[in-house]
């Protein structure tokens, strides 16, 4: 296993949750990383991405101002801090490593995927 996502769970609307993605060094080396999500009955969608050096980030419009992606290259970790969660954020969240040093929005640009962690936002 090269990527492993964790930190999902049940959270009330408006609450926070921090997701983590642990990567093997080989997977992480010089790669942009992103979080995607897939809600029941819907296609997988891009959520947030970060470049190899962490100096560039991109977000889906619906999470701007609520989610923050970050990485710790020394620990081969990527994080997604989610705040002000809404029921529509309910999904399985996946981390993925890009073919490139930058983050991209298309799933086809990612060749390594974690197994996913479920986030459920409900009262």
C-alpha positions as CSV (number, residue, x, y, z in Angstrom):
1,X,0.0,0.0,0.0
2,X,1.5,3.3,-1.1
3,X,-1.1,5.8,0.2
4,X,-3.4,5.4,3.2
5,X,-6.1,7.9,4.1
6,X,-7.5,8.1,7.7
7,X,-9.4,10.4,10.0
8,X,-12.9,10.1,8.6
9,X,-16.0,9.7,10.8
10,X,-19.3,11.1,11.9
11,X,-19.5,14.8,12.5
12,X,-22.3,17.3,13.1
13,X,-23.0,20.0,10.6
14,X,-20.7,23.0,11.2
15,X,-18.0,20.8,12.8
16,X,-14.4,20.2,11.9
17,X,-12.5,17.1,10.9
18,X,-8.9,16.5,10.0
19,X,-8.1,13.9,7.4
20,X,-4.6,12.5,7.0
21,X,-2.8,10.7,4.2
22,X,0.3,8.7,4.8
23,X,2.5,7.9,1.8
24,X,5.5,5.8,1.1
25,X,8.6,7.8,0.3
26,X,8.6,6.5,-3.3
27,X,5.0,7.6,-3.8
28,X,5.6,11.0,-2.3
29,X,8.8,11.9,-4.0
30,X,8.4,15.1,-6.1
31,X,4.6,14.5,-6.4
32,X,1.7,16.9,-6.2
33,X,-1.0,15.4,-4.0
34,X,-4.7,15.9,-3.9
35,X,-7.9,14.9,-2.1
36,X,-10.9,13.7,-4.1
37,X,-14.3,12.6,-2.8
38,X,-17.1,10.5,-4.0
39,X,-20.6,10.8,-2.6
40,X,-23.2,8.0,-2.9
41,X,-24.5,7.8,-6.5
42,X,-22.2,10.6,-7.7
43,X,-18.9,10.7,-9.6
44,X,-15.6,11.2,-7.9
45,X,-14.7,14.9,-7.7
46,X,-11.6,17.0,-7.0
47,X,-11.5,18.7,-3.6
48,X,-8.1,20.2,-3.0
49,X,-4.5,19.8,-4.3
50,X,-1.0,20.9,-3.2
51,X,2.3,21.0,-5.1
52,X,5.4,19.1,-4.1
53,X,6.9,21.9,-2.3
54,X,3.6,23.0,-0.7
55,X,3.9,26.5,-2.2
56,X,0.8,26.1,-4.4
57,X,-2.7,25.0,-3.5
58,X,-5.9,24.7,-5.5
59,X,-9.5,24.1,-4.3
60,X,-12.9,23.2,-5.5
61,X,-15.0,26.3,-5.3
62,X,-17.5,24.8,-2.8
63,X,-14.8,24.2,-0.2
64,X,-12.8,27.5,-0.5
65,X,-12.6,29.1,2.9
66,X,-13.6,25.9,4.7
67,X,-11.0,23.3,3.8
68,X,-7.2,23.6,3.9
69,X,-4.7,21.2,2.4
70,X,-1.2,21.0,3.8
71,X,1.7,18.6,3.7
72,X,4.7,17.6,5.8
73,X,7.3,16.1,3.4
74,X,9.6,15.1,6.3
75,X,6.9,12.8,7.5
76,X,5.4,11.9,4.1
77,X,2.1,13.1,5.2
78,X,-0.7,15.2,3.6
79,X,-3.6,16.7,5.5
80,X,-7.0,18.1,4.8
81,X,-8.4,20.3,7.5
82,X,-12.2,20.5,7.0
83,X,-14.2,23.2,8.8
84,X,-17.8,24.3,8.7
85,X,-18.8,20.9,7.4
86,X,-22.1,20.6,5.5
87,X,-24.3,17.5,4.9
88,X,-23.3,17.7,1.2
89,X,-19.7,17.2,2.2
90,X,-20.6,13.6,3.1
91,X,-18.5,11.3,0.9
92,X,-15.6,8.9,0.8
93,X,-12.5,11.0,0.7
94,X,-9.4,9.7,-1.2
95,X,-5.9,11.0,-1.4
96,X,-3.9,10.6,-4.6
97,X,-0.4,11.4,-5.8
98,X,0.0,13.2,-9.1
99,X,2.2,12.2,-12.0
100,X,3.6,15.7,-11.8
101,X,5.2,18.0,-9.2
102,X,2.1,20.2,-9.2
103,X,-1.5,19.5,-8.3
104,X,-4.1,19.1,-11.0
105,X,-7.9,18.9,-10.9
106,X,-8.3,15.9,-13.2
107,X,-8.3,12.4,-11.7
108,X,-6.5,11.1,-14.8
109,X,-3.4,13.1,-13.7
110,X,-3.1,10.9,-10.6
111,X,-1.6,7.4,-10.7
112,X,-1.5,6.5,-7.0
113,X,-4.6,6.3,-4.9
114,X,-5.4,5.5,-1.3
115,X,-8.3,3.4,-0.2
116,X,-10.5,6.2,1.0
117,X,-12.0,7.3,4.4
118,X,-15.7,7.9,5.0
119,X,-16.8,11.3,6.2
120,X,-20.4,11.6,7.3
121,X,-21.9,15.0,8.2
122,X,-25.2,14.5,10.0
123,X,-27.0,15.6,13.1
